[in-house]
Amino acid sequence: MKTLIKKQHHRPFSLMKKIVLCVLSTVLIVGIIYLIYYAIHYLAYDKYRDYLTSYDYETGEEYQPVKENKTDVPGMELVCENEFLKLYTDTATAAVAIYDKRNGEISYSNPPAAEEDSIANDANMNYLKSQFILNYYNPEVKSGTYDSYSMAVEKGQVTVESLKNGLRYIYRLGDFNSSKTGIIPIYITSEKLEEILGKLSEKDSVSLERYYIESSTTKDMLELNGVVKKNPKTIKKIQEWLDSIGWTNEEYEEQMELAGVETILPISFQIPLEYRLVEDGLKVSIPVSAIEEYGGGSIYRIQLLRYMAAANTTENGYMVVPNGSGSLIDFNNGKITAASYSQYVYDIDPLAANYTTTENSISAKLPLFGICREKSSVLVTIESGASLSLITAGISGVYNEYNYAYPTFVLRTADNLRMFGNTSQDVLVLEPELYDANLEVKYTFLTEEYKGYAGLAGYYREKLIAKGVLTPDTQTGDIPFYYDIISGVKETAHFLGKQYLHTFSMTTFDQAGKISEELAVQGINNQVMNLQGWFNGGYYHNTADKIKIPGKLGGKSELESLGETLKKHGGKLYADVALQQITYADKDFNYNAEASKYYGAGYVVALGQVNPTTLRSTSSLGYMETVYNLLSPRYLPRYVSKFVKEIKGYDIEGISLRDLGNIVYSDKKRTNIIDREEALKVVLGQLDLLKGTGKKLMTNSANDYSFAYSSDIINVPIEQNNFLLVDERIPLYEMILHGSISYSTELLNYEDKEGMKETVLKMIESGASPHYIFTWEESNKMKNTGLNRYYATTFGVWKTDAIAIYKQVNEPLSQVRGAVMQNHEILSNGVRKVTYDNGVIIYINYSDTAQLTDGYEVPAEGYRLEETK
């Protein structure tokens, strides 16, 4: 009986134990499977590396100047020359100059009369004589500045090498007063010295061996003799020998530790700066892989050739900067209280931007600037490293007597790490490594054939055509009419008290077809429709790795039918997709693994709308779908390749890229940092994949790197930012593109009646087509959605006005479609003159009175179209 009771008692316990063990085993197995999946799917995925490229570091040779009977640049010696140019240098100052054989003009890296400047203080005088200025952080993360003149040239810490078609200066910047020998070991073991001697030439090894004697203070060590320690020339020679064999900071510290000596190195940097003649230009580069940092110093940015081709107070001309559509800054304009012009190329990296947004600004979309004189111009293009750069321009009378423009390169960034304890505070932390890039800037010297900003734009356009980036447009006739269609929209709904998002239709594909038909009836046939919200949940769609079209919008067949409707009228349908900005409403997106992260605390990047109270750009304002993560460049190839595979199955003409052509950002995940230049290479690879589908691509507010892929561009800037230093707005961006790629303005739905008058004139001046946004349903249906900013979209309301504006702009621009904008002039009394290569001239009068120009009367707030005889 007792035995029976025991068995009855233990059976349920054993069963429960087995169940628990089974559950735990299942959980463990599932966990292991997930970890394996995670490791393979996320950690091991490195397809992005296929798009990264490296660069070569050319071996330098002993510098030998070229002998000539008579120098064209007094005080300098000839380095090399080609058909158009001569490169000169002064090895005592490390300055260079370019002599243009075609017109006798000389462009100096540094003003030759810098010493005579009556404004510059000591620091600014050093800057005038410097080829670069670097900003750095010390080990305590405090910032400092070194200029190449006072911290290298003046101290005799510069060497020079010959390169093919050029030369390289190697600067060693730092103050070695506290450690006169730098990283030359004061003490060294005989074994280590033998190792060094074996790597040097016989002559150099004999000399170096003579400099070391047996130490009287440190047992079993050799010591640098006292005479050598006090001789800067000998120290410099030894440093060159050590540099040539790759002597490192770590080897220096090892020898000093063996001697029992504390190593306190001064903060110093070794920077190579290269110059090479190319056709009608000079390429200047800094190969970052050859930069060396000592003493705990960390470079974070370099200002390159700040005063190259700078103009003094007696010269006439202006600087061209890529401010919005483009701007001019006149030499000596007297605006000495205004801040310098400064803009990041392609806008600031979102991961480095402040959360607080205080103004809406137009980004710089072109990596170029210019310095235009009366008889010649210098076009400056950032050939490599553009995404890491910003462009600055300043005038005489502020820091010195010169007007100047230059690029700055950001080579690592700092981020805030919040520390918690008795008091919370932010600690600045630095990225450990410099971005490995070849920073390359080309200075092209233009003659009178390419005079002024119009000539500068023309030269650049011709170069892009020659490279195959731009293709001349042979189409003539009516300009395109661009319009966005909002199709599906996410809306918050409730079921049994539970909140969820569902998609409703603002415009079905059938209704979008009706809009196209109605426009065609009014004579608008060259239509370009940008269909938004057509798949994966509407406007704020889920990731595009698969395509699901809501049946309520019409499905695949009606989408393709819509494309046929556009084709029938001579237009194009583009299906809109966001590939980098992933809505927070996408529950399947693994944001913790796949989104870009900040460096400091490793937080995921989450951005959104600007809160009107706090001005923070991270707000949902009640609609979570408007908050988005930035897909890491690491995983961009996976999503694009899947989208490409899907979209090939749809018979539509084009893809509209909402964010891939104008946004480039980094990923600062500490275990795998991807800088902006690397991210740009990944983006270019994805643009190649998309173009490979055979479908046309439309880009949004395109940066220059997407020109080669764009059949159409929407939302181009026809305005400029209101920098106080700027004097005139110019259509630089449009002068480059017109005649190759059709483009539109930003949305016109929100222009008031008075503002529209001026906007129409700017459209005519810049050759831009109108751009509207429409919905079939009343726009107030979006009042309680994340698209409530689109409060004026109803096609029935806008139809008449949009058609009228289009016809008003099309009347003159249809005469120049496919033509090159050959010249643009800013005349007196608010009149501008645009000349096309097909002989058509358009005068635009912004003033409120009629103006007589070139013998023609141009109506007030109007235009006049003429043809050259």
N, C-alpha and C positions, 0 to 999 in steps of 0.2 A: 504493500500500500504506500509506504514511504517513497519507494523507488518510483512508483507511478506519479506521485505528486511532484517529485523533482522534475520528471520529464515534462509534465504539463506546465511547470513553472518556467523552464528554460526555453521551450520551443518559441514562444513569441519574442523573447529577448534575442535569441539567435537570429530569427527572421528579421527583426528590426535592425540588428547589427549589419546583416547582409544588405538590407535595403540602403542603409546609410553609406556603407562601403561602396555599394553600386553607384549611388548618386554622386559620392565624392569622386569615384573613379571616372564617371561620365564627365563631371565638371572638369576634372584634371585633363582628361583626354581632349575635351572641347577647348580648354584653355591652351593646351600645347598646340593643337591644330591652329588656333587663332594666332598664337605667337609665331608659328611657322609661316602662316599666311601674311602676317604683318611684316615679318622680316623680308619675305620675298617681294610682296606687293609694294611696300613702302621703302624700307631701309636699303634693299638691294637695287632698287630701280635707279638707274643712272643714264637713261637714254639721252638726257640733255647734254651729256659730255660729248656726244657725237658732233655737236654743233660748235664746240669750243675749239679755238685755234691758238697756235703759239706763234712766236715771232723769233727771228734770228738776231743774234748779237754779233755784229761784224767785228772781226779781229782788226785792231788798229795797227798801224805801222809807224815807224819813226817819222816825225813830221819833217817835211821838206817843202819849203815855199817854192813857187815857180818864179824863175828869173824873168824879168822883162826890162826893156830899155827905159821905158817911161811909165810910171804908175798913173792910173786914172783916179786913185784915191790917195791923196797925200797922207803920209804917216802910216800907211798900211802896206802889207805885202800880199801878193797874189797867191791864192790857194789853188784855184782851178777856174776854168771858163768853159762855156759852150757857145752855141751859135748866137744866143741873145744876151747872155749875162756873164759877168765876172764876179767871183766871190773873193773878197779880201778879208784880212784879219790883222789885228794888232795883238801879238801874243803877250805883250806886257799888260794889257787891260782885258784881254779875252773878248774884246768887241769885234763884230764883223760888219761888213758893209757889202752892199750889192750895187755894182755899176751896170746900168742898162745900156748896152751898145746902141740900141735903136734911137735913144733920145738924149743920152748923156746924163740922165737922172741918177742920183745916188741915194740909196736908202740905208740908213745906219741902224744898227741894233740899239745903239745908245747915242743920244745927242752929242755931237763932237764939241759943242760949245757949252756943255753942262756946267763947267766951272764958272761961267759968266752969269749963271742964273741968279737973279736978284731976289727971288722969292724963297727958294728952297732952303730949309734949315739943314742941319747936318745929316739927319736921317734921310730926308728926301733927296739930298745931294747924293748920298750913297745909293739910293734907289735909282736915280738917273744913270748911274754908272754900272748898275747891276744888270746881268742877263736874266736873272730870276730871283724871286723872293720866296722863301718857304716859311710856312707857319708850322710849328711843331708843339708837342706836349712834352713836358719833362716827366720824370718818374712819379712826381706828385700830381700829375695831370693838370699842371698849370701851363698856360699857353705862352709861347715865345715866338720871336721872329728872327730869322737870319737872312741877310741879303748877301748875294754872291760876291759883291765888291768888298765890303768891309770885313767879311768873315772868311774870305778865301783869296781873292785877287790881291788885295792890299797886303796880305800876309805872305804872299808868295806860295800859296798852297794850291796852285793850278798847274796841271800838265796838259800837253796837247799831243794828239796823234793824227796821222793822216788816214783818211778813209777814201774809198773809191768815190770820186766826184765830190769830195768834201773833207771835213775834219771833225774831230771830237775833242772837246775840252772836258777834262775830268777835274772837278772841283772838290777839295776837301775843306768843308766849312766847319769852323770851330775855333775856340780860343784855347790855345794850348799853353798859356802862361803858367797855369797851375800844374800842368803835366807836360813839360816841354817835349817829351819823347813820344807822346801819343800812345799808340799800342806797340811801340818798339820795346821789346823786353829789356829792362835794365839788368835783370839777372836771367841767366839761361843755363840749362844743363849742357854739358859738352855733347851729349847724344843728340839733343834737339838742334844744337847749332850745326852739327855734322849733317843732319837731315836737311836743314835749310841750304847749307853750302852745296849739297849734292843737286839741288834744283836750279842753282844759278850758273851763269857762265863762269869759266875759269877765272877771268879777270875780276869779276864782281865778287866771287867767293873769296879770292885772296884778300881783297880790300876789306870785306866784311869780317873775315876771321881776325884781321889785324886790330879791329876796333874793340874786341873783347879780350879782357885779361882775367887772370885768376882773382876771384873775390877775396878780399882780406877780411870781410865781415860775415860772409855766408859760406859755410862749408860745402864743398863739392859743387859749387856753382861758379860760372863765369860772370863777369860784370862789365857793363859798357863803361869804357874809360871816361874819365872826367872831362877830358878835352872835347871828346865827341859830344857829350851831353850839352855842352855850351855852344856848339856850332850848328846853327839852324840849317845851313846848306847841307851838311853831312847828314843830319837827321832826316831831311827831306829825301836825300838820295837813298838812305836805308829804307825809308818808308816805301819808296818806289820799288825797291827790290822785293820787299815783303809782299807788296800788293801784286807784283807780277807772278808770285808763286801761290797766291790765294791764302796768305796768312790771315787768320781769323782772330776775332776778339776772344773766343773761347781758348785758343792756344796761348794768347797773351796772358789771360787770367790764370791758366794752369801753371805757367812758368813762375809768375809772381807769387802764387800760393805756395809752390815748392820752396821759394825763397823766404816764405813767411812774411811777405810784404802785402799790406792791404792795397787793393787796386781801386783807385778812385779815378775813373776816366771822365774827362770833360765830355759834354754832349757835343757830338760831331756827326757829320754826314758826308758821305761821298756820293756826288751826283755827276753822271755823265750827260753832256749836252752835245748833240750831233747836228751838223749842218751839211746838207747835200744839195747840189744844183740839179734841177730837173727842168728841162725845156725852158719855159719862161717863168720859172719860179724857184723858190728855195724851200726845201722841206727841213723843218726843224723838229727834232725828236728827243724825247727822254725815255730810254728803255728802263722801265721800272725794275726789271729783274736785276739790273746792275747797280741799283741804289743800295748803299750800305748805311746802317744806322748804328751809332756807338753811344755809350754812356747813358743808355736808358732813354734817349730821345726818340720820339715817334712823330714822323712827318704826317700831317693830315691834309695839307694842300700846298700847291706850288703855283705861283704867278709867273707866267712865262713871257719873256721879252716884253715887258710892260711898256717900253718906250720905242719899240721897233717902228720906224717910219713916222715918228711923232712930228707934229707940225708946230712951229714956233709962232710967236705973236705977230709976225710980219706976213704970214702966209694966209691966203684965202682958200676956203674949201670947207669940207664937212666930213663927218664920220657917218657911216651907214651901219645901223644896228638892227637885229631881227626882232624888234619890238612889235608883237602882233603882226600886222601886215607888213610892217617895216617903218623905220623912222630915220630922220636926219638930225644930227647934232652939229650945228655950225661951229667952226673954229672960233675961238675968242668971242663967244656969244655973251659974255658978261654975267652969266648966271652963276656967280661964284658962291652964292648962298644955297644953291640947289644941291641935293645929293647926287653923287655919281650915278650914271645908269649902270645897273647890274642885274642880269637875269641868268638863271640856270637854263642851259640848253635842254629842251624837251621837258621843261619844268623841273622843280625839285623832286627828288625821289620821295614818294609818299611816306616811306619809312623814316625819312629824315625831316619831314615837314612837321610844323607845329600843329597840334590838334585844333588850335583856335584859328578861325578863318575871319580875317577882318576886312577883306576886299575880294572882289571877283576880278582876277587878272587873266590876261591872255598870255599863254606860254610862248616862249621862243621856239619856233618850229624848224628853224634853219641854223645849222652849225657854222655860221659865217658872219663876218663883219667886214667893213671896208674903210679905207682912209682915202678920200678923193681930193686931189689938188687940181689946180687949173689945167695943167698939162699932162698929168699922169695920175694913176690910182693904184692902190695896193688892195687886192682882194685876199682876205685871210679866211681860209677854210680849215676846220678841224677835221682832219682825215681819219684819225683814230683816237678814241677816248672821249668822243663828243658827249656821251651820256654821263660822263664824270665831270663835265666842265660847266663853267659859267663865263659869261662875257661881260666885261666892264669897260666903260668909256668915261673919260673925264676931260675937262677943259682947262685952259691956261688960267692962271690967277688964283688958283686954290692952293695947290701944293708946290707948284713951280710954274714956269713960263711955257709949258707945252700942252698941246692937245693930243690925246692918246687913247688907244683902245687895245685890249689884250685879253687872252684867255687865262683862266685859273682852273687847275685840275684838283679835284678832291680825291685823295689817294687812300684814305680810310676815314671812318666817321666815329664819333663818340656818341654814347647813349647814356641815359640816366638809369641808374639802378637804385630803387628805393630801399633804404635800410630801415628796419623797424626795431624799436627798443624803447628806452625811456623817452626818446624823442625821435620821430621819424624824419629822415632827411634823404635827399637824392645824392648819390655818389656818381660821378662821371666815370664811365668805363670805356676803354678804347678797344677797338678791334685789334687783334694781335698782329695781323699781317697786312702789308701794303697790297693794294689791288695790283695784280700782275698784268700790266697793260703797256703797250708801246704808245706813249703819248706823242702824237704827230700832228703838226700844224704846217700847212702849206701857205707861203706868201707868194702870190702871183702878181707880177709887176705888169700892169696894163698901160698901153700907150694911148694916144688920142683916139685911135680907132674905137676904143671902148671907153669913151669919156663919161665921167660922172656915174651916178647910181644906175642909170639906164644901161650904160655900157657894161657896168659890173654885173648887172642882172643878165644881160645878153650873153656875156662871156660864160657865165656859170651855166646858163641854159644850154648853150652850144656844147659845153663839156659833158653835161648830163645826157644830151642826145648822142654824142660820140661814144659814150660808155654804154649806151643802150638802156639807161635809166628812164629817159623820156623818149617817146615816139611821136613824131609830128602827126597831128590830126588832119586828115584830108577832107573831113566832112564840112559841109557848108549849110547855110539855111538857118532855120529856127534853132534857138538855143534850147537846152533842156529845161523842163519845168520839174523841179524836185519837190516831192511831198512824202512825208511819213504818214503811214496809216497805223493807228493803234488798233490792234485786233483783240487779243485776249487780255484781261486784266484780273489780277488777284484781288479778292475781297474777303474781309473777315466776316465769318458767319458763325452761327451757334446751333448746336443740336443737343437737346437735353441738358442744357447748361454748359456744354463743352464747346470751347472756341476752336475754330479751324479755318483754314483758307480754302476758298474755292475760286474757280475761274469763271468769269462771265464774259460775254461778247460785247465789245463796243463797235466792232465792225467785222462782219463775217467776210469770208473770201468772196462770196457772191456780191455783197454790198460794196466791197472794195472795187469789184469789177464795174459796178454801176457808177461809182465815182469816176473811174477811168473813162467810161462811155460818155458821161456828161461833159467831162473836160474836152473830149475829142469832138463832140458836137459843137463846142465853142471854138474849134480850130486849134486846140492844143494837142498836138500829136506826139511831139517829142517829150514823152512823159518818163520820169524816173521815179518809180515807187519804192520806198523803203518800208517793207512790211514788218512791223514790230509786234511782238507778242503772239506769234503764230504757232509756237510749239512749247512743250514742256512746262505748261502752267501759266503762260501769258508773258507779259512784258518783263517782269522779274522772273525769268525762267530758271529752271534747275540746270545743273551742268549739262553741257551739250554732247556728252559721250553717247547719248542715244537720242532719237527723235520720236516724240509722241505728239501727234496733232489732235487736239480736242475735237471730237465730232461736232460739237456745237458751232465750231468755226467753219466747218465745211469738209475737213479731211483732205487727204492727199490729192484726190482727183480734182477737187475744186481749187486747190492751191495751184496745181499745174494748169488748170483752165484759166485761172487768173493771169498766169504768166503768158498764156496764148493771147489773152485780151490785150495785154500791154504790147505784145509783139505786133498784133494786128494794126495798132495805131502808130507803129514805129518807135515804141518805147521799150523800157526794160523793167523787169521786176527783180528787186534784190530782197532776199530774206535775211532779216537782221539776227545777229547772234553776238552775245557777250561771252568771250572765252576766258577772260582773266578775272573779272569781277563776279564772284559767286554769291548769290543772295543767301542771307542767313536763314531764309525759309526753306532752303533745300536740306531736308533731314538726312539725305543719303550721302551728303558730302562730309568727309572726315576732315573737318577744319583743323583739328589738332595735329594731324599728320601731314596734310597737304597744303595748308595755307602758309604764306610767308610769315616770318616772325621777327619781332624786334630783337636787337642784340642784348640790350641791358638786362631785362628780366625774362626774356624768352616768351613774352606774350604774343599771342596770335594777332595779326593785323586785322582789325575790324573797323571799318569806316562807314559813313552814312551821310545823312542830311545835316545841314548846319542848323543848330538850335538857335533861334533868334534871340534867346535870352542869354545863353552862355557863350554863343558863337563857336561852340565846339562842333567839329565836323564828324561826330561819331553818333549822332542821334537818329532814332527811328521815328521820332515825332508821332508815336502811336502805331506805326506800321512797320512791323519787324522785317518785312520783305525788302525794305529800302536800305537796311543795313547789309553790308557785304564784306566778305573776306577776299583777300587777294590770293589767287591761286599761285603757289610757288612756281617760279620758272622751272624748277626741277621736274614738276609733273605736267607742265604745259604740253609737252610732246604727246603724252598719253591721251589727253583729252582731245587735242586737235586731230590726232590720227584716227580716233574713234569717230569724231564728227565727220571727218573727210570720208570715211567708209560709209557712213549713213547718208550723207548729203548726195553722194554719187547716185543714189537710187531715186532721186527726185529730179524730174525734168523741169528745172527752172533755170533761168539764165544767169542769175548772180547771187552772190553772198555779200551782205553788208556787215562789215566788221565794226561793231560798236566801240570796242576798246583796244583791239590788237594793233591798230595803226597809229595810235597817239599816246599810249600809256606804256611806260617801261619802268620797272621797279626791281629792287633787289630782294633777296631773302637773307636775313641776318641770323638764321638759325646757327647757333654756335658751333655745332658739329659739322656744318656743311654750308659755309657762307658762299652765296652766289652774288657777286657785285653787279652793278647795273650794266657794265660793259659786257659781261658774260651773259646777263639776261637778254640784252639786245641781240646777241648772236643767236640765242635760242629763239627769240621772236622772229628773226629773219628766216630761220629754218622753217618755222611754222607757216610763214607767209609763202614760202616756196611750196610747201605741201598743199596749201589751199589753192594756189595758182595752178598746181598740177591737176586739179579736178577738171580743168577746162572751163570752169565757170568764171565769169567776170567778178572782180572784187571792187566793192565800194568801201572807202575808208572814211572815218569820221575825224574831221579836223586833223588831217594827216601830218605827221612829222616827216621830214624829208626821206628817212630810210624806207618809207612805205610808198614813195612815188613810183618805184619800178613795178609795183604790184597793182596799182590803182587804175581802174578804168574811169571811175568817177570819185570825186571827193565832196563830201557835204560839210557844212559848218566851217568853212574857211574864214579866217579873220580878215575883215575889211576895215577894222578899226585898230587903234594902237592903245597901249596903256598910257595914262597921262603922267609920265615922268616929267617933272618940272624942267629938267635939263634939255628935254627934246624940243626941237624947233618945228619940224614938219612931219606929217604922216605921208608915207608913200606906199604904193601897192607892190612892194618888192616881191613878196610871195607870189602874187598873181602874175607879175612880169616874167617870172621864171616858168610858170605853168601854162600860161595862155598859149593856145595853139598846139598843146599836147594832151592835156587832161582837162575835161570839163569839171566845173566846181560850182558850189552854191554858197550863199550866205548862211548865217545862222537863221533860226526860225523867225519869221516875220509876223506871226500871229499876235505878238505882244507889243508891237510898235504902235505908238499913238499917231494920230493924223499928222501932227506937225513933224514928229520925228521921222515919219515915213518919207516925207519929201526929201530930206537930206540923205536918208538911206538909199532911196532910189538913185540919187545922183552918184552916191558912192558905188553902187552896183554897176552903174554905167561906166564910171571911171575905172573900176577894177575888173570889169568883164565878168562879173559874177551873176549867176542865175538866181532867181528867187527860190525860197525854200519855205514850205508851210507844213503844218501837221494837221491831219484831219481824222475825225471819227464820224461814222454814220449816225450813231446814237447821239443824243444830247450830252454835251460834256459834263453837265451837272451830275450825271450818273457816276462819275469818278470822284465826286466830292468826298466820299468817305473811304477812299483808297489811297495807296501810296503814290498814285499819280494825280493827286488833287492839285498839283502845280499846273497841270494842263487844263485850265479852266475855260479856254476859248478855242475849241477844236472842231465844233460842229460844222460839217461840210456845208450843210444847207445855209448856214449863217455866213460862212466865209467865201462861198463859191464866187459871188460877183466881184468882191474886192480882190481876191487872189487872181482871177482872170484878168482884171483890169491892170493890176500891177505887172503881171507877166507880159501883157501886150505892150505896156509902156516901156518896159526894159528891153523886150525883144526887138522892138522897132529899130533901135540903133545897133544892138549887139548882134542881130542876125546878119548884119553887114560885115562882121569881122569874125564870125565863127570859124575856127580853124586857122586864123591868121595869128602871126606872132606880134606881140606888143613890142614894137621896135624902139619906141621912145616915149618918155613921159616927162612933161615939163610942168613946173609950178610957176605960173605967170602972176602978174600983179592983179590986184583987185579981186582976189578970190577965184580966178579962172585957172583951170588946169587943161592941158593939151595932151591928148594921147594919140600917137601915130602908130599905125599898123603897117605890116610889110605888104599888104595888098593895096596900099595907096589910100586907105580910108583914115581920116583924121576926125576925132571927136573932141569938141571943146565942151567943158563942163563949167558952169558958172554957179558958184555957191553963194554969191552975193545977192542982195535983194534988189539990185538995179541992173539993167541991161549993160553989158560991157562990150566995147569995140576992141577986137583982138585980131591981129593979122588982116585987118580990113573987113572982118566979119562981125556982125552984131550977134552976140550970144545972149539970149533972153535971161532975165532974172530967174534965179533958182531953176535953171533949165540947161539944155545942151544944144549944140549945133553939130551937125554931121556934114563933113566936106570930103572931097576927094582930091588928091594931088593931081595936078595937071600932067 
